[in-house]
Amino acid sequence: MGDERRHLWLWGSALLLIATLWGRGLVNLHAQSLTVDEPVHLVRGLAYWETGDLRLQYGHPPLPHALIGSLAVLEPGVRSPAAVDGWAEGQRLDVAQHVVDEAPTEAVERLTFLGRWSVLALSLVLAALSYRWAADLFGPGAGLFALFLSTFDPNLLSHASLATTDLPVTGMILAASYGFWRWLRRPTPGRSLVAGLALGLAWGAKLSSLVLLPALGLAILWQAWREGRRLVPLLLGFVGLLGWSALVLWAIYRFETGTLGGWWVPMPTHWDNLRLLWLHQSAGHAAYFLGELSYGGWWYYFPVLFLIKTPLPLLLLLGAALLVAGRERDVSLPALAVLFPALYMAASIVSNINIGYRHILPLVPFLAVTASALWSRRLSRSRRVAVVLVGLTVWLAASSLAVHPSYLTYFNEIVGGPQRGYLYAVDSNFDWGQDLKRIGRYAKAHAVDELKLSYFGNDRPARYLADFEPLPTLPFEREAPTFHPFNPDPGTYAISASHLQGLTLFDPDVFDWFRRREPVARVGSIFVYRVAPDRPAPTWAAPCYGPTPVLNEPQLLVGLGRDDVRQVHLDCRTSWVYPAGGEPGWYLVAGQREGATFAEQFLRPEQIVFQGRTARGRPALRVYRWDPADTPLQPPADLTDRGAAATFGDALTFLGSERTVDDDPDPPPVELSLTTYWRVVGQPEVPLSIMAHMTDGDGAVLGVADGLGFPVENWQVGDTFAQRHAFTLPPDAPPGPYVPRIGLYAVGAPEERLPRADGSGDVLPLAPLDLPGGSG
């Protein structure tokens, strides 16, 4: 009676876990909008069953599309792929656009549901296989544990309800591996047939499943060596198994024949797909990772992603299981459970296509089966082991349930969980277009009249939003004239996380203003911001032009959205301006510039409202918002020579100076920086420059550093500015004291110094400096 109860308990628990997987996945069949890749996969599925033509299959084998289309083909409300523009040329994106975008919303939702339903059904088979393999290895308890790990893994859950290739290839690889393991244990003709069938299905699911071939071959060699079995019969049996798999693969391609490179071949589409995969690998793919955008990828992409998106309890269980398998004789992992994940991860590392954890999703069932070794018959009797396993199980369940139903956004605690995962990776790791329906419901619930939307996805926003204003979205779209990235208009903004990080955008930093603020709501992968009117509104903008303008006039207008602000142009390498009036304003400084600027001295990082990398047509730059309520618009209080105030030519009043001396240079000579501060008291009619001479005690000039980085045509009475003068003392200069002398002169022919208003000449000597002299 005890065994019967235990048996019923195991089966009841297994059915409950399967039902939980089904129920959680079913929610997203309805709730999620179309993700980026789904329209193409749905259309391929329709074409596979309606036409039997494989022209849309380039890049992917047909099996997932056959699965997706098996029920989707029942939807009568969409046009046949063969009846739209782009079919004759085999342009899958054009065909998908016409079939899906032009269909009524109700028909698209039914089509999507049917396509996803088939994938969700396959996920149940995957979960059952993980149970079966683990139970065969370590007993029914381990099987139930593997089933739990599979049904509660957020990454498997995220793709179990999407009409894409990722869950199908994961299930088929697991089936092929399990079938091969059974054949290797007892190589009968029946098991060879089943293993060959499963392997052919895996190859027909995705090209990455080709990694199975070397993994299976190495597993045979390992098994023969470890158990002392005869190698030749195993290899001959393997060849027969491969024959069955090749036949199955050909059947998936509908026994297609044709020519390739002038030679007759079976399934030419498959061989051409391998060529296209190689080209795609070489070219790379646009991706965001750890704050960087790249087409070439990163060798560490998948290892790091594996560590931050795999649930921490599963990682800990995996590490413990591998440790136990290495120490306990009665806990033996099959070679394939280690070889395939290792080879698959190695193949992923050398790939330049770094667009999502989904590309290593086939590893997850292997992790579950391996971790189930901890629930082996002998280990499960240990109370200490049982307590740890229960604790990790509860942790995983809590993490999985907490992220429901937004499974794609899952990241583990290493990086702060789903709330911060978008800072590390986006695209199908976080934001794949799945939340357009949800943002539509949010806008309706919060009575948002007009939502300003930047949506990363291939669904149509108009299906779910009554009124919205599109923001910059696609790679070929420049900044919209109605969107101002440095100073967004008031309103409610909804921005997909992928676009927030710049993926696929013309300007990858167009939404940097929002990256610096917390959203008022997170609707899955779409962040909602409310922008209030800027009060008090800035009245001026100071672009640094040295040596060339940081922005041209149209770019400045688009960036700020204001044509009523005063423009205060300056060379911030040598000058800095405090505009008159004490009103808020913006400083715009190039982000990549040779040498230091005054921005580093007078501005703080927290004042940055926008920072952009070099984009097409625009240099890298930083935009600071200066608010006098935070920092007064005035020079430093501890200036030297403050008592020597003098006015030159009814134009400028000298306010004081600052000195910086490098009196121990390596190598010499001595460097001296003199910064003079001035206030504009009049508007001159001719260009001016500030005279700055360094003299010795006898009045002999040792250095000249004239200049003015704030042109007079930009002046306004009341402006205060700083001007930097850099001196280099000659190597044979004698020891000090040195006396700086300043003045103001008109630039042109002839140059003419402006007199001091007090009638005491046209030069103002400043406080002397005691220096050690040059190196002589």
C-alpha positions, 0 to 999 in steps of 0.5 A: 500500500505504501508503494502504491501511495507513493506512486500515486503521489508522484504521478499526481505531483507530476500532473500538477506541475505539467498543468501549472506549466500549461496554465502559466503558458496559456496566460501569455498566449493571449496577453502578449503581443507579437514579438519581433520574429513571430510574424515571419515564423507564422507566415512560414508555417502558413506557407509550409502547409498551404503551398508546400513551397520552401522559398521562405525557409532560407535561414531556418529548417522547416520543422518549427514552422510546420509545427507552428503552422499545423494549427495556424493554417486553420485561421481563415481571416488572413491572406495566403502568403502566395497571394501577396507582394514579395512571394515571387521574390521570396521576401519573407519580411515583405510577405509577413508584413502583408499577411499579418499587418494587413489582416484584421486584429481579431484574425491576427490574434487567433492566428497568433494563438493557434501558432503559439498553442502548438509550441506550448503543447510541445513544451509539455512534451519537453517537460515530460522528457526531462522527468523521464530521463532523470527518473531513468538515471536517478529514480522517480524522485529525481524525475519529479525534481527535474520536472519541477526545474523545467516547469518553473524555469523562467527562460523555458516559460518565456519561450513556451508561449511564443511561436518561434523556433527556440522552444521547438529546437530545445525540445527536439535536442532533448528528445534526440539526446534521450533517445540516443542515450537509450540506444547507447545503453542497449543498441537494438534496432527499435531504439536505433529507429527512435533515436534516428527519428529524434535526431532528424527532428532536431536537425530539422528544428534549427541549424544549431542542433548540428552540434549534436553530431560531435557530441554524440560521436564523443559520447560513443568513444567515451562509453566504449572506453569507460565500459570496455565495449567494442567500438566498431559495432557501436560506430556501425550502429551509429552510422545506421542511426544517422541514416535514419536521421538524414531520411527524416530531415529530408522528409521535413524538407518534403523530399526536396531535390534540386541543384546547388553549385551545378550539382544535384542534391537532396534538400538544396534549401538545407545546404543553402541555409548552412551557407547563409548561417555562415554568412550571418555569423561572419557579418554579426548582428546588432546587439546591446550588452553591458552598456555597449552596442556592437555588430561583432559580438563579444566572446564572453556574451553567452557565458556572462548571460548564462550566469545572470539569466539562469536562476541562481538556485539552478546554478547552485544545484548544477554546481553541487550536482557536478561536485557530487557526480565527481565524488559519489560512485553511485551518482553517474551522469551520462557523458552526453549530459556534459558533452553536449552543453560544453560543446554547445556553449563553446559553439555559442562563444565563437558566434558573432550573433549575440542576440539572446539567451534563447540561443542557449536555451537548449542547455536548460533541460540538461541543467535540470536533468543534471541537477536532479542527481542531487535527488538520487536514492541515496542522497535523498535520504540525507536530511541535510541534503533534503533541507538544502534542496527544499530551500533552493526549490522554494527560492526558484519557485518564488523567483519564477512566480514573482516574474509571472507573466513577464518571463522574458524580463527575468534576470537573477539576483546577481544583477538585481533581478528583472528590475535591472536586467535591461541595463545588461542585455535587451532584445529577446533577453528582456524586450522583444515586443511582447508588451504592446497589448499591455501598454494599450491596456495601461493607457486605457486604464490611466486615461492617457489621451495621447501616448508618445510611443517608441515600440521595439517590435513588429506588431502594429501599435494602432491595434491596441492604442486609440491615439499615440504619437510615434517616436524615433523607432527604426534605424533609418528614421532620424529624430522626429521634428516633434521629439526633442531629445535634450528637452522632451515636451511634456506628456506621457512617454512609453519607451521599449527597453531595447530602444531605451538602450539604443538598439536598432535606432538611428541615434542610439542615445536619442532616449538618454534623457529618459535613461537618467530618470526613473519611470513612473511605471514598468509595463513589462518591458516598456517603461512609462515616463511622465514629463512635466513642464520645465519650470522655470524654463531655461532661457539660454543655451551655450554650445561649445564651438571649439574648434568646431560647433558641437551642433549646427543650428537645425540640430540644436533646434531639434535637440532643444525644441526651442527657438526662443532661447539665447545662444551663447557660443563659446570655446569651452577649452579656453573660456566659460560664460555665466550668462546674464539674468541668472536664469536656467540654461543649457551647456552643450559640450563635445564628449570627445575632445582633445584637452580639458575644458572648463566643463570639468571644472564648473559642471558636475556629472549630476547636471548632465541631462543628455549624453550621446555617443557619436551618431550619424551627422552628430558628434558625441556630446554632453548636455548639462542643465544649469539651474541657479537655484542649485548653483549660482551663476557667479565666479568663485569667491576666492579670486586673486586680484579681486581688489584690482578691479578695472574697466577697459574701454567701457566693455569689460570689467576685470573681476579677479584671477586664479593661478595654477602652477606646475613648478615641478614638471617632468620634463621642464619647462614650467607651466603656468595657467592664469584664468581671468574673470570679467563682466560685460558692461558694454556692447563693443562694435569691433572684435576684441581680445584679452591681452595676457603677458608674463613679465619679469621683475624688470618688465621684460616679456617672458610669455604671451597668452592673448586670447578670447574664447567668447566672441563679442557678437555673443556678449550681453551686458551682465554676462560674466566669463572666464578666460584661460591663459596658458604660459610656458616659461622658457628653459633659461628663465631666471627665478621669479618674481613674475608679474602677469599683465593684462589688458584689452585690445581691438583685433584688426589693423591696426590693433589698438589697446583699449584704455582703462576707464580710470585713466591709468593707462591700458595695462593692469599689472596683477599680483606677482608670482614667486616661481623657481624659474626655468630649468636652466 
